[in-house]
């Protein structure tokens, strides 16, 4: 991971503009799931590490734009870039990271560039889907799954595919692994937003619901509730919730075993990911799935 951070710093230092370095130094280092995945498949070398750095720039750019859209003040418990430097600077920094990533990508390999670039197009479509779905209380599970595939899973899928190409392995198998891992990853995020520890997550409980995101747990709960309770749940949508209302939602989820239902779906994607790569016997990829499911943030 240190080598990837070094490449990212070098890429941005080449732009020779101090505000870029100042703002990027305030970025919170994430889990680097996409990089870990690619390196577990392809091994560590200059090319694989450069591609990881490019993917991390892209992922970071998407988070910068996401925080502006959501008007988020925190990112992993620390002030977001838009909170520190303003929305305009955050948007422009995101644009710079995207642009520099695409430039560096163009110097490496055309096939890999096409895969990653196409993933970024789909990611951007996913961001727009997310905004549009947040306009009203969404009850369409398929629409939600399509959105999280584009917004989250597609770049993880592309990372796994690129790793397989670099390693000379079947790219479709590893892309399938990455897709299912990505869907499971987002579903875990959705559960943690409701059940997780605020101090560990670095954001308030049920922040997604306040921002207008009806994730799987809310969709499943709505399906189980009687008409009167459906109206109550909808009345809480996009609102600052007091403890009493948060407790009402959580109690209803417990009553209807919503978390078990979501966990079953999560395990389906996790098992699909494991099944497609079992013939390769790569334990590290099995561990990635396990650690992702058991994480607390």
N, C-alpha and C positions, 0 to 999 in steps of 0.2 A: 504493500500500500504506500510505503514511503517513496518508492520509485515513481509511482503514479502521481503522487502529489508533486514530486519534483518536476515531472513533465508538464503538469498543469501550470505550475508556477513559471516554468520556462516559456511556455506558449504565451502566457499573458504578459510576461516581462518584455517579450519581443515587441509588444505594441508601444512600449516606451511612453506610457502616460500614467502619471502617478495616481490619479483618482481611481483608475482600474485596480491597481495594486492595493490601494487603501481599502476599497470596498470589498475586494475579493478576499482580503485577509480576515475580514469579519464573517465570512461564510462559515457555517457550522459543518464540520466534516460528518458525513453520514455513514451508513453501514457499508456503503460500496458493494452492495449485493451483486450488481451487474459485473463489476470488475472481478470480484471473487469467483463468480460463476465462470466467466471467460477464462481466467487463469487456471482454474481447476480442470478445465477441458483442454486448453491449448498449451499449458505450461508457461513459465515465465521467460520472456525474451524481450528484446527491444521493441519488436513489432507489436507483440501482444500487449505490452505495457503502454505503448503509445495509443493503441486503439482503446484501451481502458481509460486513459486520460481523456481522450476525445469523447467517449461515452459519458464520463463523469461531468465534463463541461456541459454536454447536452442536457443531462439530467438536472444539473444545478440550474441551468438556464430556465428549464421548465418549472422548477420550484420557485424561482424568482418571480416569474410571471404569475404563477398560481397564487403566491402570497399577495400580489397586487390585486388580482381578481377577487380574492377572498377578503381583502383588507385585513389580512392577518398581521397581528402585532408581534407574535412570537414564532420562532422556528426552533424546535427542540429546546424550548425553555429559555432561549436567548432572543433579544430583540431582532426582528426580521430586518433585512436590508432596507425594505421600504419604510419601516418604522425609524430606522437610524438615519437614512439618507434621503428619504422621500420616494414616492412612487415613480416619478420620472427617471430618477437615477437608477432605480431597481430595474425598470423596464429596459433602459439602455444598456445596463450591464448584462442583462439576459440576452439582448440582441448581440452584444459583443461576444459573449461566450458561444452562442450558436454559430455566429459567423466565423469565428476563429476555429471552432471545431470542424466546420465544413471545409475550411481551407486546408487544415492539417490532414483531414481525411482524403482530400483530393490528391495528396502527395503519396499515398500509400498503395491502395489497390482499388481498381474500379468496381469489382464485384462486391467487396466489403462496403465500399462507399455507397453503392446502390441499396444494399440491405439496410444500412444504418439510416441513410437519408429517407428512404421510404418509411422506416419506423418513425422518424421524426414527423413526417407528414401526418401519419396516422395518429401520433401522439397529440399533435395540434388539433386534429379533428376531434379527438377525445376530450380535449380541454373545452372545445366549443359545445360538444354534447353535454358535458358536465354543467356548463353555464345554462344551457337551455333546459335541462332536466330540473335544474334548481328553481326554475320560474314557478313551478307548482308542485304540490305534493305528488311525487311519482309513485305509482303502484305497479308499474310495468317492470317485472324482474328481468325480462330479456333486454329491454332498453338499458337497464342498469348494467347488466353483464357486458353488453357490447361497449358501453362507455368505459368501464374499468379495463376491458381488454385493450382498447385503444390507448387510454390514458396511462395505464401502468404496465400491463403485461407485454405490450408490443416491443418495448425497448429491452426488456428482459429476454424475450424471445429472440430478438435480433442479436443480443450479446451471446447467447448460447449458440446460435447458428454460426456466428463469426468464429467463435471458439472451435467449433467442429470443423469448419473449413480450414482453419490454420493447422489443426491437428490431423487433417486427412480422414476425418470420420464422417458418418452419415449426417449431413446437415439437417435433414428433415426430422430425424429422431430427436436430435438435441433441440431443434426449434420447438418441437412438440413438448419436450420437457420444460423448456423455458416459458412457453405459453401457460402451461398448467401451474408452474411455479409462480408466475406472475399473478394469475387469478387468485391463487391461494394466498399469496402475499398481501394483496389488497383486502381480501376478506378478513385476514387477521387484523389488519389496520382498522377495519370497520368495527370489529368486535372490541378491540382495545379502546376505541373512542368511547365506547359505552361502559366497559367493565374495567378499563385500565386505571392505574394510579396516576393522578394528575401530576404529582411531583416527578414521576419517571417519564411520563409522556411529554411534559413541558407545555401542556395546554389544558384548558378546562374540559371536564367530562361533557360528553354529548355536544362537542363543538361542531361536529358535522351537521347535526340536526339543526342547530342554530343557523348555520350557513346555507341551509336549504338542501342538504344531501340526505335523501331517504335511502339509506343503505339496506342491505338484505334483511337485517333484523327488523327494521321498521316496516318494510314491505310485507314480511311474513306475519308480523304482529297485526298489521292492518287487516290482513286476510282472515285472521282468527277472531278479531273483535266483533262484538255486536254493533249495530248501526249507531247507537248512542255513544259507545266508547270510541268508535271510529271518528265521530265528530270531535270528541275531546282530544284525541291524538292529533287530528288535523289542526285544532285550535292552538296547539303548542308549537306547531311548525314555524321555524324562523323566529322564535321568540327567545328572550333571555328567561331561562327557566329557574324558578326557585326550587329549593330542596324538596318541597312537597310534590311538585310536578315531576321532578326527576325520579323521585321515589315511586310515584304512580306508574310511570313508564317502565321502570325496572321491575316492579312487582308484577305488572301485566306480562312482561317478557318471561319472568320466572313461572308465572301461572300457566302460560301456554307453551312452556319449554322451547322458547324461541332460540335460545343459545344452543340447545342441542340440535335443533334443526339446521342452524347455520353451520355448526361444527360438522355435521354430516356432509354438507355440501363442500366445506373446506377439505375434509378428508378425502372426498371423491377426487378433487383436483390434485391433491398431494399424492394419492395412490396412482392416479393416471400418469403423473410425472415420473414416479418411481418405476412403474411398469414399463414405460417406453425405453428406459435406459438400463434395465436390469441385466441385459445380455452383455453390457460393457463392464459390469462389476467395478464401478468407480465409487468407492465408499464415500469420498469427499462430497459427491453430489447427493448421496443419501443423507449425509450429515447436514447439508445446506437446508434440505427440506425439513428435517427434524428441528434444527435450531430456529428456523423461520416460524414454525408452528408454535414453538414453546417460548418465543421471545415476549418480553414485557414492554417493548417500545418499538 
